[in-house]
Amino acid sequence: VHGLNNEAITAITDCSVHCKDYNDALALSNDKGVEMPEDLLACKLQNPELFTQWKFPSLWDRGVQLDQHIDVAMHLIFLGVVKTCITMVQEWTKRRGKHAAFLRYVSGSLE
């Protein structure tokens, strides 16, 4: 994931896993009368921060609308799309044993 450090990725992922587990257990409790797991309830009571949405940096919420600076977002998206396409083409040619031939063919064109 580009643009997020490992700490943020871990916090977002952990929160989503905890919330999904809790919501799944809650749905089972409401729909089928299954009791909520005690360990899950205790975890939520002892560590409520594990079940709250990750707080993104205030810098990301500047009061400026995306359409006011669309060129920045499109530039970053394009960089990601190009990088992903190049990686996918390289993996595809390597799996077929044609990577060296492909590099010779595009030499100079993609530099």
Secondary structure as GFF3:
##gff-version 3
##sequence-region A 1 111
A	DSSP	alpha_helix	6	32	.	.	.	ID=ss1
A	DSSP	alpha_helix	38	46	.	.	.	ID=ss2
A	DSSP	three_ten_helix	48	51	.	.	.	ID=ss3
A	DSSP	three_ten_helix	58	60	.	.	.	ID=ss4
A	DSSP	three_ten_helix	66	68	.	.	.	ID=ss5
A	DSSP	alpha_helix	70	95	.	.	.	ID=ss6
A	DSSP	alpha_helix	99	106	.	.	.	ID=ss7
###
